[in-house]
Amino acid sequence: MTEKTTKKTTGNAGKGGTAKKTSSAKSTRKPRKSSKKTGPSRMARIWRVLRWPVRILGGLLVLNVLAALFYLAVNPRMTPYMISETHRLGQLDHEWVRLEDIAPVMARSAVAAEDANFCNHWGFDGAALRDALSGGARRGGSTISQQVVKNVYLWQGRSWIRKGLEAMMTPVVELIWSKERILEVYLNVAEFDEGVFGVEAASVHYFGVNAADLSARQAARLVTVLPDPKGRSASEPSDWQRRRAGSVSDGAALIRNDGRAGCFAP
């Protein structure tokens, strides 16, 4: 009996030892590498889709900055529209003058009529745009800054492409140019009659005086021409223009008194 019990015990011990060894061997085995290849991450897939649009927009932004810097230093004496009018008419009446050589009342009249909040916005006037869309405004929703971008860099006419480029370029011009520079360019490239561009040529054309010598009444009448330069005359104004000129004169005095002309006033 004793011998059998001893063998049984020994047998069980042997079995236990073998089991431990087997378990230990299993635990030391390296896990197999998965044969599945992981695909590109979500961000990588999004970048593949967007990389060309982002590059194109980045390139356009760089071009906008360079264009704004160029005309910050160089006076734009010819615009795309002026070039087309030169081909059509054969010649233009245009002379560039500095803002300091334009009667301050002319600058105030232009701002009062076209963009009364000129000193208070960064290129877009939300209130004026809402008024224009609702039909309650006397002018369009475009600010002086937007008109400068359109006249200097782009083309006339209505299209979503031009509007998109205008919306992209206007903040860049506002960021790089001063308000004085924006207004100076505006007054020098605006059309006042067929083939007559800029306030200096317009002053001589209509009144026989230089832009520096314009009176408040003359400045207001010049401004009434701006929305329709080929259909209106500053020297022979219609009844509507006379009434509008009175409103412009009042507006010019108002923005001088309430500080809205502070960003360009001498």
Secondary structure as GFF3:
##gff-version 3
##sequence-region A 1 266
A	DSSP	alpha_helix	2	27	.	.	.	ID=ss1
A	DSSP	alpha_helix	42	73	.	.	.	ID=ss2
A	DSSP	alpha_helix	80	89	.	.	.	ID=ss3
A	DSSP	beta_strand	93	94	.	.	.	ID=ss4
A	DSSP	three_ten_helix	99	101	.	.	.	ID=ss5
A	DSSP	alpha_helix	104	114	.	.	.	ID=ss6
A	DSSP	three_ten_helix	118	120	.	.	.	ID=ss7
A	DSSP	alpha_helix	126	134	.	.	.	ID=ss8
A	DSSP	alpha_helix	144	153	.	.	.	ID=ss9
A	DSSP	alpha_helix	160	176	.	.	.	ID=ss10
A	DSSP	alpha_helix	179	189	.	.	.	ID=ss11
A	DSSP	beta_strand	191	193	.	.	.	ID=ss12
A	DSSP	beta_strand	196	197	.	.	.	ID=ss13
A	DSSP	alpha_helix	199	207	.	.	.	ID=ss14
A	DSSP	three_ten_helix	211	213	.	.	.	ID=ss15
A	DSSP	alpha_helix	216	225	.	.	.	ID=ss16
A	DSSP	alpha_helix	239	258	.	.	.	ID=ss17
###
